[in-house]
């Protein structure tokens, strides 16, 4: 027959402390824990900048390694091997990059430190080059120009304006090319291109070409009409150049260069298929960049919240050992005298396990996890651009989660000493326990298999360590139980 407990019986009659004393001790523990957390947060906010800097170290290291691997793979793809002279630079964190530069600007930059550099080289950026003309079309170009015959009235007017600016000697050079059948042959065509090139570059010095009415549509927006209202407004880049030329604030040398730039665009606009559009000719150049990666901030307030989060998480991490001490002190208050000695053992073990979890996450988890994630990004041809807020959330919560999860052996021992779970149950249910560990690790870590395994495998080992601790420190009965039973 089941004997019900008397409702007036004190549940804490066999304990060293009454229920009220337990509540009072719990209140004191909570207050002291909050004080420790507050002190830790003050220290955390004071060193938040350093915390953010330290937490970026694993990311920077992983990015440098990823960029180095990418550069080596690209070199192997492009030339079939990694040149030995590149290895020291790659080792120091430099990676090659291809850029296109304007040779004229490059020479001008070098001349600021080497005045005599490139004096014999004409790298004037605002001129026509042989590549702007098609040798097979040079006869037709000269014919269009000498006859002022365009595809429409606007082009015809522009050709006439250009022809009018030419001297009689220049016109005398153009007219024979328009009728020369040999111009379509390569040799003769190249010679004709050279003669036309010289004349066109001389036309770049004309002062009044841009003032001709035939080019007005290149500077001004068309008159308002229903069609212009419905169509988007076309940009007029030459309008800004013209304004700069006519501005009294523009230096004479700058105005001359701008006028050459303007005339080149005006002359090119008068031809369609015979001349390529004027463009800046660049040359490829290989440079080496230092892969010192910095996470991005995508919001004005994000750095402040990053600082706030770093201070809070740093404070919680600093206060964690003292909070653990308060919790174990609360547990010790309800233990028998002979059991209190275990608190002196549990507390340092708890702190060691917490520190081990945090250090393992920082030194052994970040690197393989980031390497896996970056490799996955690379396989999808996606360049990883990391937000500082997202990275620090990952970098701060993961070590804290590892530190708390590493308390597993002590939790097992505590539950065993309370008599809730026996050692035999731990041993019989180890398969289920491991499955639970892997499921919890999946929720406690980011969405990648590497971090989950790096948490689940050590926890599996700690589970069997907890079983060993339960065997070495078996649960004993209350030594005062026999006296209490006799006196009853």
C-alpha positions, 0 to 999 in steps of 0.5 A: 500500500502506498503511503502518502506524505503528510502535507504538514511535513517539512520537505527540508527536515533532513537537510542542513538548511530550511526552505527559507534558508535555501531561498535566502542563499539563492538570492545572495548567490544571484546578487553576487553573480550579477555583481561579478557580471557587472564587474566583468562587463566594465572590464569588457567594455574597457577592452572591447576594442582589443577583444574585437582586434583579437577575434579578427586574428583567426579570420585574417589568418584564414583569409590569407591562407584562402587567398594564397591557395586561390592564387596558387590555383590560378597560377597553375591554371594560367601558366601550368605551375607556380614560379619559384620566385613567387613563393616567398611573396605568397608565403608573406601574404601577397597575392598577384592581381591583374590591372590595366593602366594608362601608360601615359599616367604611369610615365607621368607618375615615374617622371615625378621621381625620375624627371628624365624618364620617358623623354624620348617616348611620345605617350600623349593620351589625346591623339589618334593611333594607327589602331583607330583606323581600318587599312581596308577602309582608309580609301572609303574614309578619305572619299567620304571626307573629300566629298563630304558625303555622309549617311545622313544630313548630320554626318554630312555637315560634320564631314564638311566642318572637318574638311573646312578646317583642313589646309589645302596641303592637307586636302591635297594629301587626302584626295589622292588616297580616296581614288587610289585602288592600291590603298586596299592592299596592306602595304599601301594601306598602312602608308595611307593610314600613316598619312591620314593619322598625321593629318588627323593629329594636326587637326587636334590642335584646331581651336574652333572645331567645337564651335561649329553648328554641326556638333551642337547636338553633342553638347546640348539636349534636344528641344523639348517635345513629346518624344523627348519627354517620354525618352530618358535624357541622354548624357552629354559628356562633351558638354562638361569638357566644353565648359571646362575649356571655356572656363577662365579658371582652367589653366592654359596647358590643361585647356590645350589637352582638353581641346585635343580630347574634344577634337578627337571625339568630334572627328571620330563622331563624323565616321561610322565604320571607318574609324574606331571610337576613341578610347583610352589604350591601356596595358595590363600590369601585374601587381601584388596585394597584401591580403590583410583582410578587414571585415566590412561594416554595412551600417552606420550603427553596426560598429557601435553594436559590435563594440557593445556586443564585444564588451558584454560577451567579454564581460560574461566570459571574464565573470564566468569563473566567479559565477561558477564559484558562486553556483558551487558555493550555493550547492555546498551550502546544502551538503553535509560536511563530508561532502563539501570537500567535493566542491573544492574539487569540482570548482577547479575542474569546472574552471579548467573545463571551461577554459579548455572549451574556450581555448579549443574553439579559438585555436583549433576550431576557427581555422578548419571551420573557416577553411571549409566555409571558404572552400565551399564559397570557392566551389560555388565561385562566390567571393566571401565578403564577411560582415563584422557583426556576423563574424563577431557573433560567430567568434564570440558565441562559439567559444562561450558555447564550447566552454559551457558544453565542456561542463558535461562531466561535472553535470553527469557527476552531479546528477549521479550524486543526486541519485537521479541517474546511475553509472549503469544507466550511463553505460547502458544508454551511451549510444543514445547519449552520443546521438543526443550529443551530436544533435545538441552540437548541431544546434550549438554550432553554425550550420556546417559539419566541421564545427559540429564534429569538432564539438561532438567528438570532444563531448563524446570523450567527456561523456566517458570521462564523466562516467569515469568520475562517477565510478571514482567518486561513487554516491554514498548514503547519508552517514547520519541516516543510521543515527537518524533512523535509530532515533526515530 
